[in-house]
């Protein structure tokens, strides 16, 4: 008796997007180690060979998921900035609130994004990460140009702020503090950052 998966069609309205959506759900529910192209094909209702038209193997799928994650993060940050007031504290607050909400709402995806970025030959992922991190760097530079932040290497200043926010996301994702404390913690972090990094009188 033939395998039922062999009888399933190759075609799907937008198979690549459907596979990425299913992979992200699986990542969140079961972890990256449990993802397989065969299981995702079954979930999408296509033959087990169909996903290989879009992803050569499981690693290619995970890489595509990481690239899509960085693109979503970039869109999230830019949308937050577009809605923020023009003063620097408001722009920092909007950007960092958006980042930490993304980080806590997509914990498994974010971990995949960062671990994939540091894998050898992860050129596409590194390139995808440049947009959101470049945006954060530009924000620090704008703060310096407006006199809201002290002069110095903007990347170094940005790393300190990023480490603080990543730490907040980590303690929430690790169930060390309650998720409802997120916005208040970010607000405190932004206040301390803006106060501590402003130019000396």
C-alpha positions as CSV (number, residue, x, y, z in Angstrom):
1,X,0.0,0.0,0.0
2,X,1.6,3.3,-1.0
3,X,2.5,5.9,1.5
4,X,-0.2,8.5,1.7
5,X,2.4,11.3,1.6
6,X,3.5,10.0,-1.8
7,X,0.0,10.7,-3.2
8,X,-0.1,14.3,-1.9
9,X,0.4,17.0,-4.6
10,X,3.6,19.0,-5.1
11,X,1.6,22.3,-5.6
12,X,0.5,24.7,-3.0
13,X,-0.7,28.3,-3.2
14,X,2.4,29.6,-1.6
15,X,4.3,26.6,-0.3
16,X,7.4,28.5,0.8
17,X,5.4,30.9,3.1
18,X,3.3,28.0,4.4
19,X,6.4,26.0,5.3
20,X,8.0,29.0,7.0
21,X,4.8,29.6,9.0
22,X,4.6,26.0,10.0
23,X,8.3,25.9,10.9
24,X,7.9,28.9,13.1
25,X,5.0,27.3,15.0
26,X,7.0,24.1,15.3
27,X,10.0,26.1,16.5
28,X,7.9,27.7,19.2
29,X,6.2,24.5,20.3
30,X,8.9,21.9,19.9
31,X,12.2,23.6,19.3
32,X,14.6,23.7,16.3
33,X,15.9,20.1,16.9
34,X,12.4,18.6,16.3
35,X,11.8,20.4,13.0
36,X,11.8,18.2,9.8
37,X,10.9,18.9,6.2
38,X,8.9,15.7,6.1
39,X,6.7,16.7,9.1
40,X,6.2,20.2,7.6
41,X,5.2,18.8,4.3
42,X,2.6,16.6,6.0
43,X,1.3,19.7,7.9
44,X,1.1,21.7,4.6
45,X,-0.7,18.8,2.9
46,X,1.9,18.3,0.1
47,X,4.2,15.4,-0.8
48,X,7.3,14.9,1.3
49,X,9.5,15.9,-1.6
50,X,7.7,19.2,-2.3
51,X,9.6,21.3,0.3
52,X,12.9,20.6,-1.4
53,X,11.8,22.8,-4.2
54,X,12.3,25.7,-1.8
55,X,14.7,24.4,0.8
56,X,17.6,22.1,-0.1
57,X,17.6,20.7,3.5
58,X,16.6,21.4,7.0
59,X,19.4,23.8,7.6
60,X,18.3,25.9,4.6
61,X,14.8,26.1,6.1
62,X,16.2,27.2,9.4
63,X,18.4,29.8,7.7
64,X,15.4,31.2,5.8
65,X,13.5,31.3,9.1
66,X,16.3,33.4,10.6
67,X,16.4,35.8,7.6
68,X,12.7,36.3,7.8
69,X,12.9,36.9,11.5
70,X,15.5,39.7,11.1
71,X,13.3,41.2,8.3
72,X,10.3,41.2,10.7
73,X,12.4,42.7,13.5
74,X,13.5,45.5,11.2
75,X,9.9,46.2,10.2
76,X,8.8,46.2,13.8
77,X,11.4,48.7,14.8
78,X,10.8,51.0,11.8
79,X,7.1,51.0,12.5
80,X,7.7,51.9,16.1
81,X,10.0,54.7,15.1
82,X,7.6,56.1,12.5
83,X,4.9,56.4,15.2
84,X,7.3,58.0,17.8
85,X,7.7,61.7,18.7
86,X,10.8,63.4,17.3
87,X,12.6,63.9,20.6
88,X,15.4,61.4,21.3
89,X,14.0,59.8,24.6
90,X,10.7,59.1,22.8
91,X,12.5,57.5,19.9
92,X,14.6,55.3,22.1
93,X,11.6,54.3,24.2
94,X,9.6,53.4,21.2
95,X,12.4,51.4,19.5
96,X,13.4,49.5,22.7
97,X,9.9,48.7,23.7
98,X,9.3,47.3,20.3
99,X,12.5,45.3,20.5
100,X,11.8,43.7,23.9
101,X,8.2,42.9,22.9
102,X,9.4,41.2,19.8
103,X,12.1,39.4,21.8
104,X,9.6,38.1,24.4
105,X,6.9,37.3,21.9
106,X,9.2,35.4,19.6
107,X,11.8,33.9,22.1
108,X,12.5,30.7,20.1
109,X,12.8,32.6,16.8
110,X,15.1,35.2,18.3
111,X,17.4,32.5,19.7
112,X,17.5,30.8,16.3
113,X,18.2,34.2,14.6
114,X,21.2,34.9,16.8
115,X,22.7,31.4,16.8
116,X,22.3,31.1,13.0
117,X,24.0,34.4,12.5
118,X,27.2,33.1,14.0
119,X,27.3,29.9,12.1
120,X,30.0,29.7,9.4
121,X,28.8,30.7,5.9
122,X,25.8,32.5,7.3
123,X,26.3,35.4,4.9
124,X,22.6,35.9,4.1
125,X,21.7,36.0,7.8
126,X,24.4,38.4,8.7
127,X,23.2,40.7,5.8
128,X,19.6,40.4,7.1
129,X,20.7,41.4,10.6
130,X,22.4,44.6,9.3
131,X,19.1,46.4,8.8
132,X,17.7,46.3,12.4
133,X,21.1,46.7,14.0
134,X,22.0,49.5,11.6
135,X,18.8,51.2,12.6
136,X,19.7,51.0,16.3
137,X,23.2,52.4,15.5
138,X,21.6,55.3,13.6
139,X,19.4,56.1,16.6
140,X,22.5,56.4,18.8
141,X,24.2,58.6,16.2
142,X,21.1,60.8,16.1
143,X,21.1,61.2,19.8
144,X,24.8,62.3,19.7
145,X,24.1,64.8,16.9
146,X,21.2,66.3,18.9
147,X,23.3,66.6,22.0
148,X,21.2,64.1,24.0
149,X,24.1,61.6,24.2
150,X,27.8,62.0,24.9
151,X,30.3,61.7,22.1
152,X,32.1,58.4,21.5
153,X,31.8,55.2,19.6
154,X,28.1,54.9,18.8
155,X,28.4,51.1,18.4
156,X,29.9,50.8,21.9
157,X,27.1,52.9,23.5
158,X,24.5,51.0,21.5
159,X,25.9,47.6,22.7
160,X,25.5,48.7,26.3
161,X,21.9,49.6,25.7
162,X,21.2,46.5,23.7
163,X,22.8,44.3,26.4
164,X,20.4,45.8,29.0
165,X,17.4,45.2,26.9
166,X,18.4,41.7,25.9
167,X,18.9,41.0,29.6
168,X,15.4,42.2,30.3
169,X,14.0,40.0,27.6
170,X,16.0,37.0,28.9
171,X,14.8,37.2,32.5
172,X,11.2,37.4,31.2
173,X,11.7,34.5,28.7
174,X,13.3,32.5,31.5
175,X,10.3,33.1,33.8
176,X,12.4,34.9,36.3
177,X,10.1,38.0,36.3
178,X,6.5,38.3,35.2
179,X,5.8,39.4,31.6
180,X,3.6,42.2,32.7
181,X,6.6,43.9,34.2
182,X,8.2,44.3,30.7
183,X,7.1,47.8,29.8
184,X,8.0,49.2,33.2
185,X,11.4,47.6,33.2
186,X,12.1,49.0,29.7
187,X,10.9,52.5,30.8
188,X,13.4,52.4,33.7
189,X,16.2,51.1,31.5
190,X,15.5,53.9,29.0
191,X,15.4,56.6,31.7
192,X,18.7,55.4,33.2
193,X,20.3,55.1,29.8
194,X,19.3,58.6,28.7
195,X,20.3,60.1,32.1
196,X,23.6,58.2,32.3
197,X,24.7,58.7,28.7
198,X,23.9,62.4,28.3
199,X,26.9,64.8,27.9
200,X,28.5,66.1,31.1
201,X,27.7,69.8,31.8
